[in-house]
Amino acid sequence: MSYEILVATDTDEERAGAQAETVLDLPEGSQDVHVTVFHVFTDNPQGASVTQLETARLLRDRFEEAGYEVTLDESSGDPVTEIVRSTPTASAWPAASGPPRGRCCSAASPRG
């Protein structure tokens, strides 16, 4: 069975490091797992890209080094709405916790 993991990131490098560790600690390992590193721009007048974010590059590099297949993706708008919209399926489960407020920043689901 394959898995899709969505890691929604912001610009906090410490949080991104914790997200990476959480995913890297999953028992499935990197075999048959695809990770999408996702960022939602809420105010982006300069038209920045996810590839310009240090946190996105940090996560991509950590996951690729561990053997995961990785894609960077982005959206604009309300972060909660866009993260839910980008979650692979309705049955996705949290994979990496976000800020101490307990907001989920990642989700994983089996790929069919």
BELSUL-V579454 format. One line per field, one symbol per residue. phi: phi as a letter, one per 40 degrees, with the letter a starting at -180 (. if undefined). burial: + if it has 24 or more other ideal C-beta (glycine too) atoms within 12 Angstrom, else -. A space follows every 10 residues. Layout:
phi = ???
burial = ???
//
This chain:
phi = .cbbbbbcbb bccccccccd ccccccccgc cgbbbbcbbb ccabccgcbd cccdcccdcd ccccdcgccb bcaaabhcdc cccccccdac ccbcbacbcd cgccbaabac cc
burial = --++++++++ ----++-+++ -+++-+-+-+ --++++++++ +--------+ --+-++++++ -++--+-+-+ +++++---+- --+--+++-- -+-+++-+-- ---++++++- --
//
